Amino acid sequence: MIGDDLSEDGLSGDDAAYDDPHDSPVTAAFTAPDGDIEASLRPKSLDDFIGQPRVREQLQLVLRGATMRGGTPDHILLSGPPGLGKTSMAMIIAAELGSSLRLTSGPALERAGDLAAMLSNLVEGDVLFIDEIHRIARPAEEMLYLAMEDFRVDVVVGKGPGATSIPLEVAPFTLVGATTRSGALTGPLRDRFGFTAHMDFYEPAELQLILRRSAAILGIDLHDDASAEIAGRSRGTPRIANRLLRRVRDYAEVRADGVVTRDIAMAALEVYDVDPIGLDRLDRAVLGALVRSFGGGPVGVSTLAVAVGEEPGTVEEVCEPFLVRAGMIARTPRGRVATAAAWLQLGLTPPPEAATGGIEVRAREPQLDRSGEHPGPPGV
């Protein structure tokens, strides 16, 4: 499906996706704002959702089983990097159940009262979607425990010794949580989800299908070799693929005849500083600083951020995940290290130590015991 934050997220908000062109006929004159375009590209059913075959199969069983029993499905947790389609999947869950979808986000739930107000307005069978659920405030999270298990919340009225707790029944609902950092969830919250799905990065062939569908919806004349070129530079993320498609369309309409061929796609992506494997200007700046300024490292992320004129959080959260996944940077206890692939990507010859990421592996010398003898095997 879809989802980096083309914020740079797979659509979260969490996700840009696609739609069936037969359901939403459009022409090349389709000129809605970007937000409306992303909404039009989202799939509306599991059958329309491209990619994530394992997740779709598992989710289909969960939803159909609950429908056959006439009850509400277990609470569902969707995890994975930004831009892979978690928000779109939540919308599909509500559509498959024929239920209303209520959307909010973890940072918006700062107080328990915020959550209580939302829960009290739910109708039986509703789907409550909380994006970035790992960022929910602790008081609201503790209230959510009881709501997820017993479908009730306790509202505290007053303060001090005179405070009283009023139980409030909540209609049975299904909570769908989305997170880009499942490890940041507390154990008690994670354990209350009956089904957890991890969304993986997409293969280029899957991204090509998404691009072709998006092109049909947007009325773009996209050649197959052009879709392959864009897919190869999309970092395995549908949201990025759809964003690049719109930028290539701009280039094709302004500087060509509107038809997106491979040559047009390559020229457009060069203008937008996206190289053949998906690295952008900041990625290349980080690699260049690490290799040319610091000899391949190791170097701390704060020093690296100063060298490229960015905040440490930007380097660590925006650049590093893809560079590490591409095998160009290694995180070590001493700092970031450039691998041989990083040197080669910059057209440089890697030093011998770069083959192992600059880390020397040495055999540990046996320790002597107090008597000066080598200790025997355990238990001797």
C-alpha positions as a printed Julia matrix, in Angstrom:
380×3 Matrix{Float64}:
   0.0     0.0     0.0
   1.29    3.19    0.81
   2.56    5.21    3.24
   7.98    8.59    4.81
   6.45   10.98    5.89
   6.58   11.89    1.98
   6.73   14.18    4.9
   9.25   12.14    4.23
   7.12    9.2     6.29
   4.21    5.75    3.53
   1.74    7.78    3.92
   1.19    8.86    8.29
  -0.55   11.04    8.8
   0.98    8.12    7.7
   0.52    7.3     4.14
  -0.05    8.22    0.55
  -1.53    5.47   -1.53
  -3.64    4.92   -4.53
  -7.19    4.29   -5.58
  -9.03    2.31   -8.2
  -9.24    4.42  -11.34
 -12.59    2.8   -12.15
 -14.0     4.07   -8.84
 -12.66    7.6    -9.28
 -12.48    8.51  -12.96
 -10.31   11.55  -13.57
  -8.71   13.29  -16.51
  -5.35   14.87  -17.13
  -6.97   18.14  -16.06
  -7.26   16.84  -12.49
  -5.76   19.68  -10.41
  -6.78   19.16   -6.8
  -4.57   20.38   -3.95
  -1.87   17.95   -2.82
  -3.86   16.91    0.25
  -6.86   16.0    -1.91
  -4.59   14.18   -4.35
  -3.16   12.01   -1.57
  -6.66   11.18   -0.39
  -7.68   10.18   -3.91
  -4.67    7.87   -4.19
  -5.48    5.85   -1.07
  -6.83    2.32   -1.61
 -10.32    1.72   -0.27
 -10.22   -2.04    0.32
  -7.78   -4.83    1.07
  -8.12   -6.02   -2.52
  -7.02   -2.59   -3.78
  -4.06   -2.46   -1.42
  -0.8    -3.25   -3.25
   2.03   -4.94   -1.37
   2.25   -6.26    2.21
   0.7    -9.64    1.19
   1.3   -11.29    4.56
  -0.24   -8.43    6.51
  -3.24   -8.33    4.19
  -3.85  -12.05    4.57
  -3.59  -11.95    8.36
  -5.76   -8.86    8.62
  -8.4   -10.34    6.34
  -8.7   -13.35    8.65
  -9.01  -11.12   11.73
 -11.72   -8.94   10.19
 -13.75  -11.68    8.55
 -13.63  -13.83   11.67
 -15.02  -10.99   13.76
 -17.68  -10.23   11.16
 -18.84  -13.86   11.08
 -19.11  -13.88   14.88
 -21.01  -10.59   14.85
 -18.55   -8.93   17.22
 -15.8    -6.35   17.11
 -12.28   -7.39   16.1
  -9.39   -7.37   18.53
  -7.43   -4.16   18.85
  -4.86   -3.83   16.06
  -1.35   -2.36   16.16
   0.32   -1.35   12.89
   4.05   -0.73   13.1
   6.69    0.17   10.57
   8.64    3.08    9.1
   6.83    6.19    7.85
   5.17    6.22    4.46
   4.25    2.56    4.14
   0.48    2.91    4.44
  -0.46    2.58    8.1
  -3.05    5.35    8.0
  -4.49    4.01    4.75
  -4.69    0.55    6.28
  -6.63    1.93    9.25
  -9.12    3.51    6.86
  -9.46    0.21    5.05
 -10.14   -1.61    8.33
 -13.05    0.7     9.06
 -14.34    0.34    5.49
 -14.13   -3.47    5.59
 -16.11   -3.49    8.86
 -18.63   -0.95    7.57
 -17.88    1.21   10.6
 -17.13    4.86   11.26
 -13.52    5.88   11.7
 -12.46    8.37   14.39
  -8.94    9.72   13.93
  -6.57   11.31   16.4
  -2.87   11.18   17.26
  -0.82   10.37   20.32
   0.56   13.91   20.85
  -3.0    15.31   20.76
  -4.01   13.22   23.79
  -2.21   15.17   26.49
  -4.74   14.65   29.3
  -6.93   11.75   30.34
  -9.97   13.99   29.85
  -9.15   14.37   26.15
  -9.31   10.62   25.69
 -12.4    10.2    27.89
 -14.32   12.72   25.77
 -13.41   10.89   22.59
 -14.23    7.44   23.97
 -17.61    8.56   25.33
 -18.68    9.63   21.83
 -17.94    6.28   20.19
 -20.77    4.18   18.81
 -20.67    0.38   19.05
 -18.41   -1.03   16.34
 -16.56    2.23   15.69
 -12.86    2.16   14.82
 -10.65    4.56   16.78
  -7.36    5.28   15.04
  -4.49    6.75   17.08
  -1.48    7.68   14.96
   1.96    7.75   16.59
   0.42    6.01   19.58
   3.81    5.68   21.28
   3.67    9.44   21.95
   0.43    9.35   23.95
   0.67   11.01   27.39
   0.97    8.67   30.36
  -2.34    9.65   32.06
  -4.25    9.05   28.83
  -2.41    5.78   28.24
  -3.39    4.46   31.68
  -7.02    5.31   30.99
  -6.75    3.53   27.65
  -5.8     0.25   29.39
  -9.21   -0.07   31.03
 -11.06    1.08   27.93
  -9.35   -1.53   25.75
  -9.97   -4.41   28.15
 -13.3    -3.69   29.86
 -14.78   -0.96   27.62
 -15.13    1.51   30.46
 -13.21    4.42   31.89
 -13.08    5.89   35.38
 -13.46    9.66   35.4
 -12.08   11.3    38.55
 -14.09   14.31   39.76
 -12.58   16.69   42.29
  -9.2    16.73   43.97
  -7.64   15.53   47.16
  -9.56   13.51   49.79
 -12.9    14.59   48.32
 -12.19   13.23   44.84
 -14.57   10.58   43.54
 -14.28    8.17   40.65
 -17.25    7.86   38.3
 -17.28    4.76   36.06
 -18.29    5.5    32.48
 -19.28    2.71   30.11
 -17.78    2.79   26.61
 -19.39    1.16   23.58
 -17.37   -1.81   22.25
 -14.88   -0.47   19.72
 -11.73   -1.47   17.88
  -8.58    0.52   18.54
  -6.11    0.74   15.65
  -2.77    2.14   16.73
   0.03    3.14   14.36
   3.62    3.6    15.41
   6.97    4.11   13.76
   8.71    3.09   16.99
   7.11   -0.03   18.41
   9.97   -0.34   20.9
   8.85    2.94   22.49
   5.48    1.45   23.46
   5.14    0.42   27.08
   4.71   -3.29   27.73
   1.2    -3.01   29.21
  -0.07   -1.07   26.18
   1.56   -3.37   23.63
   0.16   -6.49   25.33
  -3.41   -5.22   25.02
  -3.37   -5.4    21.23
  -4.77   -8.68   19.96
  -3.07   -8.43   16.57
   0.2    -6.74   15.65
   1.25   -6.22   12.04
   4.66   -5.01   10.95
   4.75   -3.3     7.56
   7.93   -3.8     5.53
   9.51   -1.76    2.78
   8.19   -2.43   -0.72
   9.91   -4.18   -3.6
  10.5    -2.14   -6.79
   7.96   -4.27   -8.69
   5.29   -3.42   -6.1
   6.15    0.27   -6.31
   5.78    0.11  -10.09
   2.23   -1.2    -9.68
   1.47    1.62   -7.27
   2.94    4.19   -9.64
   0.95    2.88  -12.59
  -2.26    3.04  -10.58
  -1.47    6.54   -9.32
  -0.64    7.67  -12.85
  -4.0     6.38  -14.09
  -5.83    8.3   -11.36
  -3.9    11.51  -11.99
  -4.14   11.23  -15.77
  -0.36   10.94  -16.27
   1.01    9.23  -19.39
   3.66    7.13  -17.64
   5.86    4.7   -19.58
   6.83    1.4   -17.96
  10.56    2.14  -18.05
   9.86    5.51  -16.41
   7.88    3.85  -13.61
  10.79    1.46  -13.07
  13.2     4.39  -12.84
  11.05    6.21  -10.28
  10.43    3.04   -8.27
  14.16    2.37   -8.02
  14.71    5.79   -6.43
  11.81    5.63   -3.96
  13.59    3.93   -1.05
  10.98    1.17   -0.95
   8.37    3.67    0.26
   5.06    4.27   -1.57
   4.68    7.78   -0.19
   8.02    8.79   -1.67
   7.14    7.08   -4.96
   3.91    9.06   -5.28
   5.65   12.29   -4.34
   8.37   11.75   -6.94
   5.72   10.92   -9.53
   4.05   14.3    -8.98
   7.38   16.12   -9.28
   8.25   14.26  -12.47
   4.81   15.17  -13.82
   5.58   18.86  -13.15
   8.83   18.58  -15.08
   7.19   16.73  -17.97
   4.4    19.3   -18.29
   6.65   22.36  -18.03
   9.71   21.26  -20.01
   8.36   18.53  -22.27
   5.1    17.38  -23.82
   3.64   15.91  -20.62
   4.57   12.31  -21.43
   6.77   10.72  -18.75
   9.46    8.63  -20.44
  12.54    7.21  -18.77
  14.71   10.05  -20.05
  12.25   12.63  -18.77
  12.06   10.89  -15.39
  15.85   10.8   -15.09
  16.18   14.47  -16.05
  13.45   15.49  -13.59
  14.91   13.52  -10.69
  18.32   15.02  -11.37
  16.76   18.48  -11.03
  15.25   17.43   -7.69
  18.61   16.0    -6.46
  17.45   12.38   -6.25
  20.22   10.05   -7.4
  19.8     6.55   -8.95
  19.53    4.78   -5.58
  17.35    7.41   -3.91
  19.93    9.52   -2.07
  19.07   13.22   -1.85
  21.21   16.28   -1.24
  21.36   15.84    2.54
  22.2    12.14    2.3
  25.12   12.88    0.0
  26.25   15.75    2.24
  26.35   13.42    5.24
  28.29   10.77    3.31
  30.67   13.4     1.9
  31.39   14.88    5.33
  31.89   11.45    6.89
  34.27   10.27    4.15
  36.09   13.43    3.06
  36.18   15.45    6.28
  36.58   12.65    8.81
  38.31    9.94    6.81
  35.39    7.55    7.1
  34.98    7.9    10.85
  34.23    7.01   13.5
  32.61   10.37   14.25
  29.79   11.38   16.58
  26.4    12.29   15.15
  26.55   15.79   16.69
  29.86   16.53   14.97
  28.51   15.13   11.71
  25.41   17.31   12.0
  27.49   20.47   12.5
  29.56   19.57    9.44
  26.46   19.5     7.21
  24.65   22.39    8.9
  21.73   20.36   10.26
  20.35   19.41   13.65
  21.57   16.07   15.11
  17.98   14.83   15.21
  17.58   15.46   11.47
  20.7    13.47   10.63
  19.79   10.66   13.01
  16.11   10.32   12.13
  15.9    11.42    8.49
  19.2    10.41    6.87
  20.65    7.57    8.89
  17.84    4.98    8.64
  18.14    4.71    4.85
  21.93    5.01    4.81
  22.24    2.23    7.37
  19.73    0.08    5.49
  21.66    0.69    2.26
  24.83   -0.51    3.99
  26.69    2.8     3.68
  26.91    3.8     7.32
  27.51    1.65   10.38
  26.6     2.73   13.89
  29.3     1.78   16.38
  29.91    2.58   20.06
  32.6     5.04   18.93
  30.43    6.84   16.38
  29.31    6.62   12.75
  31.57    4.82   10.3
  31.47    4.83    6.5
  31.5     1.4     4.88
  33.16    0.51    1.58
  29.82    1.07   -0.19
  29.83    4.72    0.92
  33.29    5.34   -0.53
  32.33    3.67   -3.8
  29.07    5.65   -3.98
  31.13    8.85   -3.89
  33.49    7.53   -6.58
  36.37    7.05   -4.13
  38.59    4.06   -3.37
  37.79    2.68    0.08
  40.67    2.09    2.48
  41.3    -1.53    3.55
  39.63   -1.08    6.94
  36.4     0.2     5.34
  35.48   -3.33    4.26
  34.58   -4.11    7.88
  33.1    -0.72    8.56
  36.33    0.5    10.11
  35.95   -1.87   13.06
  38.85   -4.1    13.96
  37.83   -7.46   15.4
  40.42   -8.94   17.71
  40.42  -12.26   19.49
  39.96  -11.83   23.21
  43.01  -12.82   25.21
  42.33  -15.45   27.88
  42.36  -13.98   31.37
  44.58  -15.38   34.1
  43.09  -16.28   37.45
  44.63  -15.05   40.7
  47.07  -17.97   40.8
  48.46  -16.99   37.42
  46.98  -20.07   35.7
  44.66  -20.06   32.72
  41.17  -20.85   33.96
  39.66  -24.1    32.76
  36.33  -24.48   31.01
  33.2   -23.55   32.94
  32.37  -25.93   35.71
  35.95  -27.22   36.12
